[in-house]
Every structure is written in C-alpha cells, then in structure tokens.
Amino acid sequence: MHEFERWRVSPRYPAYEVSSLGSVRNRATDRVLRPQDNGRHALFVRLTVGGVQRTVTLRNLVAETWDVSRKSYGTVLTHLDGDYR
C-alpha cells in the first residue's frame, strides 16, 4: 500500500473499500482483491453481496466510489493515462 493511497467504502457495496489508486479490498477480511481482465480491455472484480456473487468493472466501481461524474467524462470511463486496464 502506498502512503498516498486513500480508501473509501463503496456506496453500492458497503462490505468493500475502494482505493484512490483503484484497489478493492474486503472490509471483513482486509484482503485486497485481484482484478481480472474480461477480454474486452476492462478489469473486473467479483464481489459477494448477500451470498450472491456479482461481477463489477473496476472503472465503474472506482468512479461511483470516488464520485466521478459520467457527465464530466462521457459514457466510457478510462484511466487518466489512457490505458484501459
């Protein structure tokens, strides 16, 4: 973990925290999840909510947790460095 990395609780998935650098961790276990590539240039994580597993793209999870407005950035969210991953 970097000294400048900050964490926030996901508003949609409160059992998880999302960092300012794009990491996701389980609040109960403190385990950082490893994102996977969906084969279409998007990383995703699997979150368990009420015993049901949900697949969530990392960029959408970061955007909603850190209040990034789609109105400001358009309909497709990408990293500031232009890399989709």
C-alpha positions as CSV (number, residue, x, y, z in Angstrom):
1,M,0.0,0.0,0.0
2,H,1.3,3.4,-0.9
3,E,1.5,6.2,1.6
4,F,-0.7,8.5,-0.5
5,E,-3.3,5.8,-1.2
6,R,-6.7,6.6,0.4
7,W,-9.6,4.2,0.9
8,R,-13.4,4.8,0.8
9,V,-16.3,2.5,1.5
10,S,-18.2,1.7,-1.7
11,P,-21.7,3.2,-1.6
12,R,-23.2,0.4,-3.5
13,Y,-21.2,-2.4,-1.9
14,P,-20.5,-1.4,1.7
15,A,-18.7,-4.6,2.5
16,Y,-15.8,-3.4,0.3
17,E,-13.5,-0.4,0.2
18,V,-12.1,1.1,-3.0
19,S,-8.8,3.0,-3.0
20,S,-7.8,6.2,-4.8
21,L,-5.4,4.0,-6.8
22,G,-8.0,1.5,-8.0
23,S,-7.6,-1.3,-5.5
24,V,-10.5,-3.1,-3.9
25,R,-10.5,-4.8,-0.5
26,N,-12.9,-6.8,1.6
27,R,-13.6,-4.9,4.8
28,A,-14.2,-8.0,6.9
29,T,-11.0,-9.8,5.9
30,D,-8.9,-6.8,4.9
31,R,-8.0,-8.9,1.8
32,V,-7.2,-6.9,-1.4
33,L,-8.9,-8.4,-4.4
34,R,-7.1,-9.3,-7.6
35,P,-8.8,-7.8,-10.7
36,Q,-9.2,-9.9,-13.8
37,D,-9.4,-9.0,-17.5
38,N,-12.7,-9.5,-19.2
39,G,-11.1,-9.8,-22.6
40,R,-12.5,-6.5,-23.8
41,H,-10.0,-4.2,-22.2
42,A,-11.8,-3.8,-18.9
43,L,-10.7,-5.1,-15.5
44,F,-13.3,-6.5,-13.1
45,V,-13.7,-7.9,-9.6
46,R,-16.2,-10.3,-8.2
47,L,-18.0,-9.1,-5.1
48,T,-20.2,-11.1,-2.8
49,V,-23.4,-9.4,-1.8
50,G,-25.9,-11.3,0.3
51,G,-24.4,-14.6,-0.6
52,V,-24.6,-13.8,-4.4
53,Q,-21.5,-13.1,-6.4
54,R,-21.6,-10.0,-8.6
55,T,-19.1,-9.1,-11.4
56,V,-18.3,-5.3,-11.3
57,T,-15.9,-3.5,-13.6
58,L,-13.2,-1.8,-11.7
59,R,-13.5,1.5,-13.5
60,N,-17.2,1.8,-12.7
61,L,-16.6,0.8,-9.1
62,V,-13.9,3.4,-8.7
63,A,-16.0,6.1,-10.4
64,E,-19.0,5.6,-8.2
65,T,-17.0,5.4,-5.0
66,W,-14.9,8.4,-5.8
67,D,-17.8,10.5,-7.2
68,V,-16.6,10.7,-10.8
69,S,-19.4,12.1,-12.8
70,R,-20.2,10.5,-16.2
71,K,-21.4,13.9,-17.3
72,S,-17.9,15.2,-16.9
73,Y,-16.1,12.3,-18.7
74,G,-18.7,10.9,-21.2
75,T,-20.2,7.4,-21.2
76,V,-16.9,5.4,-21.2
77,L,-14.6,5.7,-18.3
78,T,-10.9,5.2,-18.9
79,H,-7.8,5.8,-16.8
80,L,-6.2,9.3,-16.9
81,D,-3.1,7.7,-18.6
82,G,-5.2,6.5,-21.5
83,D,-4.7,2.8,-20.6
84,Y,-8.0,0.8,-20.3
85,R,-6.6,-1.5,-17.7
